[in-house]
């Protein structure tokens, strides 16, 4: 799977851990780990929650190359 999200980088930039995020979202830490490694992706509702928790725009959670590859 291609690198769709930048979640791991945003967490590092904000000095937050995936464990912290999993606790805030009420999800299993392995789920957040899968998101961070791009093995799976959070749904749009969860992305919105992550965006609010990290105080970043949803677009900042996506890899720029992925956004450019998606045609609307």
C-alpha positions, 0 to 999 in steps of 0.5 A: 500500500502506498504512503497515504497518510503522514500520521506518524510524522505529525505525531513525532512533530507534536511529540505525541505517541501512537499510544496517546492517540489510541487512548484519546480515540478509544481504539486499540494501539495496534490500530493506530500502529497500522495507520502509522505504517500505512497498512490501513487507513482511518475512516473520514470520521476518525480522520476528523477526530485526529485532526482536532486532537492534533490541531491540524487540518485534515489535509496535513494528515495526507501525503502530498503525493497521494493528494496529487495522485487523486483526481477529483 
